[in-house]
């Protein structure tokens, strides 16, 4: 009798030891067919059954890109019970074929340990039919909202710090009523010098506005991004932004090149190595003046907010060097790249670009 009880205990223990969940999908591909670009978000559902003999848990459901959102059964699924994974695709701005996937892992034993199995892959396919162009797009106005539009609201140019620059924007009134155009506030270095209309833009009319950008009044160097706001009587979107992307370079026409400063740098690349996300890591850049006159670092600008410095301007005498501290504070995991620009008064090297890279980890 004791032997029988011991044997039964061993059998029960074995059954418990080998009890495990197992997922079985009803399908692994969802075909949306042909959908319209303007038709809004579409959702494909993948249903599955736990064909194992213990509770199944979805441990990770990861879409292949941001245009695919997921919802899924987040509670344990008992043996014999069903669950689901919803994959939503937004076709807006994505005409053409759909080729996305969702990767799924569970608490099944094969996903445990050092040699983990590859995730299950659920596929989304189909085709997005391109929407017909709007009346705005047919007229060449691809950006903006409302009934008055700016054809190209992004003005980009390079200018010397002693110069002025003229640029033109084209606007059109698509409404049935006249629309007035004013400004919230123009900075002193941006002025309107001409407009082809008086006060109002008439219905279905295209007009121009000419602006002057005065770098002598801006008193800055490097790449500067800023915008002005057009105030209009457009009932759908009254405010229109016009961006000025100016690169201001120093005018060295009157500089004695024989006595000019000369900036040198040890390396134009910085490898930050592994950096923990949301933690500071400092690095240094040394710049030397091998010219005759003082070298002025007029401005230090980073391509990303994660790389900063407390230094504003620096003057380096002839034959001297200066070490500049930079602080890197990454906010996202992954491989990161960026640049730091040093704007100088060296005629031969007025913009020193340093490329940095890092592997950001948790």
BELJODA-V857916 format. One record per residue. N is the residue number from 1. SS is DSSP state (@ for helix, = for strand, . for the rest). OMEGA is omega in degrees with one decimal (NA if undefined). BURIAL is b if it has 16 or more other C-alpha atoms within 10 Angstrom, else e. Layout:
BEGIN
[[N	SS	OMEGA	BURIAL] [N	SS	OMEGA	BURIAL]]
END
This chain:
BEGIN
[[1	.	177.7	e] [2	@	179.4	e] [3	@	179.4	e] [4	@	179.4	e] [5	@	178.6	e] [6	@	179.2	e] [7	@	178.9	e] [8	@	179.5	e] [9	@	178.1	e] [10	@	-179.7	e] [11	@	-179.6	e] [12	@	178.7	e] [13	@	178.3	e] [14	@	179.2	e] [15	@	179.1	e] [16	@	-177.4	e] [17	@	-176.0	e] [18	@	176.5	e] [19	.	-178.1	e] [20	.	177.0	b] [21	.	176.2	b] [22	.	-177.9	b] [23	=	176.6	b] [24	=	-178.3	e] [25	=	174.3	b] [26	.	174.5	e] [27	.	177.9	e] [28	.	176.0	b] [29	=	174.0	b] [30	=	-179.8	b] [31	=	178.0	e] [32	=	-172.9	b] [33	=	176.8	e] [34	=	-179.9	e] [35	=	-177.7	b] [36	=	179.9	b] [37	.	-178.6	b] [38	.	-173.6	b] [39	.	178.9	e] [40	.	-175.7	e] [41	.	178.2	e] [42	=	-176.4	e] [43	=	173.7	b] [44	=	-177.7	b] [45	=	173.7	b] [46	=	178.2	b] [47	=	-179.3	b] [48	=	178.7	b] [49	=	171.8	b] [50	=	-179.1	b] [51	.	177.0	b] [52	.	-177.8	b] [53	.	168.8	b] [54	.	-172.5	b] [55	.	179.5	b] [56	=	178.1	b] [57	.	173.0	b] [58	=	-175.8	b] [59	=	176.1	e] [60	=	174.4	e] [61	=	-171.6	b] [62	=	178.9	b] [63	=	-176.0	b] [64	.	178.2	e] [65	.	-176.5	e] [66	.	-178.6	e] [67	.	178.8	e] [68	=	178.5	b] [69	=	-177.8	b] [70	=	167.8	b] [71	=	-175.4	e] [72	=	177.8	e] [73	.	-174.1	e] [74	.	178.3	e] [75	.	178.1	e] [76	.	179.9	e] [77	=	-177.3	b] [78	.	176.4	b] [79	.	179.4	b] [80	.	-179.2	b] [81	.	-177.4	e] [82	=	173.2	b] [83	=	-178.1	b] [84	=	169.9	b] [85	=	177.3	b] [86	=	176.6	b] [87	=	-176.9	b] [88	=	-178.3	b] [89	=	178.2	b] [90	.	-175.6	b] [91	.	-176.1	b] [92	.	179.8	b] [93	.	-177.0	e] [94	.	177.2	b] [95	.	179.8	b] [96	=	-175.4	e] [97	=	175.1	e] [98	=	178.6	b] [99	=	-177.5	e] [100	=	178.7	b] [101	=	175.9	b] [102	=	-178.1	b] [103	=	-171.1	e] [104	=	169.4	b] [105	=	-176.0	b] [106	=	175.8	b] [107	.	175.4	b] [108	.	-175.8	b] [109	@	-176.4	e] [110	@	177.8	e] [111	@	-179.3	e] [112	.	174.9	e] [113	.	-176.0	e] [114	.	-178.7	e] [115	.	-176.7	e] [116	.	177.0	e] [117	.	175.9	e] [118	.	179.7	e] [119	.	167.8	b] [120	=	179.6	b] [121	=	176.4	b] [122	=	-171.8	b] [123	=	172.6	b] [124	=	177.1	b] [125	=	-178.8	b] [126	=	-178.5	b] [127	=	178.6	b] [128	=	179.4	b] [129	=	-176.8	b] [130	.	179.6	b] [131	.	177.1	e] [132	.	-179.4	e] [133	.	176.9	e] [134	.	177.1	e] [135	@	178.8	e] [136	@	-179.7	b] [137	@	177.9	e] [138	@	179.3	e] [139	.	178.9	e] [140	.	179.7	e] [141	.	-172.4	b] [142	.	-175.9	b] [143	.	171.7	e] [144	.	179.2	b] [145	.	178.5	b] [146	.	-176.1	b] [147	.	168.9	b] [148	=	-175.2	b] [149	=	172.5	b] [150	=	-173.1	b] [151	.	177.6	b] [152	.	-175.4	b] [153	.	-178.7	b] [154	=	-178.9	e] [155	=	-176.7	e] [156	=	-178.5	e] [157	=	174.7	e] [158	=	-173.3	e] [159	=	173.6	b] [160	=	-175.4	b] [161	.	177.6	b] [162	.	-170.7	e] [163	.	168.9	e] [164	=	-177.2	e] [165	=	176.4	e] [166	=	176.5	e] [167	=	-173.4	e] [168	=	170.1	b] [169	=	177.7	b] [170	=	-178.3	b] [171	=	177.9	b] [172	=	176.0	b] [173	=	178.8	b] [174	.	-175.1	b] [175	.	179.2	b] [176	.	-179.8	e] [177	.	175.8	e] [178	.	179.9	b] [179	=	176.8	b] [180	=	-179.6	b] [181	=	174.1	b] [182	=	-179.4	e] [183	=	172.5	e] [184	.	176.0	e] [185	.	177.8	e] [186	.	173.8	e] [187	.	-174.3	e] [188	.	-178.0	e] [189	.	174.3	e] [190	=	-179.2	b] [191	=	172.5	e] [192	=	-179.4	e] [193	=	179.0	e] [194	=	167.5	e] [195	=	-174.0	e] [196	.	-179.1	e] [197	.	179.6	e] [198	.	173.8	e] [199	.	-174.5	e] [200	=	169.8	e] [201	=	-177.2	b] [202	.	-178.9	b] [203	.	177.1	b] [204	.	178.8	e] [205	.	176.8	e] [206	=	-176.3	b] [207	=	178.6	e] [208	=	171.8	e] [209	=	-179.6	e] [210	=	179.7	e] [211	=	172.5	b] [212	=	177.0	b] [213	=	-176.1	b] [214	=	-177.6	b] [215	@	178.8	b] [216	@	178.2	e] [217	@	178.6	e] [218	@	175.6	e] [219	.	179.7	e] [220	.	-179.9	b] [221	.	177.6	b] [222	=	-179.8	b] [223	=	-175.2	e] [224	=	179.0	e] [225	=	178.1	e] [226	=	-178.7	e] [227	=	172.5	b] [228	=	-178.2	b] [229	=	171.5	b] [230	=	174.9	b] [231	=	-175.9	b] [232	=	174.9	b] [233	.	173.1	b] [234	.	-174.4	b] [235	.	-178.7	e] [236	.	-179.6	e] [237	.	-170.2	e] [238	.	-175.1	b] [239	=	179.7	b] [240	=	179.9	b] [241	=	173.1	e] [242	=	-175.1	b] [243	=	174.0	b] [244	=	178.0	b] [245	=	-174.3	b] [246	=	170.3	b] [247	=	-176.1	b] [248	=	179.8	b] [249	=	-179.1	b] [250	.	177.0	b] [251	.	-177.1	e] [252	.	-174.5	b] [253	.	-175.9	e] [254	.	-178.2	e] [255	.	173.9	e] [256	.	-173.5	e] [257	@	-179.0	b] [258	@	-179.3	e] [259	@	-174.7	e] [260	.	172.7	b] [261	.	178.9	b] [262	.	-177.5	b] [263	=	174.0	b] [264	=	-178.0	b] [265	=	-175.7	e] [266	.	-177.4	e] [267	.	177.6	e] [268	.	177.7	e] [269	=	175.5	e] [270	=	173.9	b] [271	=	-178.0	e] [272	=	-177.7	b] [273	=	178.1	e] [274	=	179.7	e] [275	=	179.1	b] [276	=	-178.7	b] [277	.	179.1	b] [278	.	173.5	b] [279	.	-178.4	e] [280	=	168.7	e] [281	=	-175.5	b] [282	=	175.3	e] [283	=	-176.4	e] [284	=	174.3	e] [285	=	178.0	b] [286	=	178.8	e] [287	=	-178.1	b] [288	=	176.0	b] [289	=	179.1	b] [290	.	177.3	b] [291	.	-175.0	b] [292	.	179.1	e] [293	.	-179.9	b] [294	.	176.0	b] [295	=	179.6	b] [296	=	170.0	b] [297	=	-172.6	b] [298	=	-174.1	b] [299	=	173.7	b] [300	=	-176.0	b] [301	=	178.7	b] [302	=	178.5	b] [303	.	-178.1	e] [304	.	-177.7	e] [305	.	-179.2	e] [306	.	-179.9	b] [307	=	-175.6	b] [308	=	173.2	b] [309	.	178.9	e] [310	.	-177.4	e] [311	.	175.1	e] [312	.	176.2	e] [313	.	-178.7	e] [314	=	172.8	b] [315	=	-178.0	e] [316	=	-179.3	b] [317	.	179.9	b] [318	.	178.9	b] [319	.	-179.2	e] [320	.	177.2	e] [321	=	-179.4	b] [322	=	177.1	e] [323	=	-175.9	e] [324	=	-179.9	e] [325	=	176.1	e] [326	=	179.4	b] [327	=	180.0	e] [328	=	-179.0	b] [329	=	-176.1	b] [330	.	-178.3	b] [331	.	-177.1	e] [332	.	179.0	e] [333	.	176.8	e] [334	=	177.0	e] [335	=	-175.1	e] [336	=	175.8	e] [337	=	177.2	e] [338	=	179.3	b] [339	=	170.4	b] [340	=	179.9	b] [341	=	175.5	b] [342	=	-179.9	b] [343	=	-174.1	b] [344	=	174.1	b] [345	.	175.1	b] [346	.	-177.0	b] [347	.	-178.1	b] [348	.	-175.6	e] [349	.	-173.1	e] [350	.	174.3	b] [351	=	177.0	b] [352	=	-178.4	b] [353	=	176.6	b] [354	=	178.2	b] [355	=	177.3	b] [356	=	178.8	b] [357	=	-179.5	b] [358	=	170.5	b] [359	=	-174.8	b] [360	=	-176.2	b] [361	=	177.7	e] [362	.	NA	e]]
END
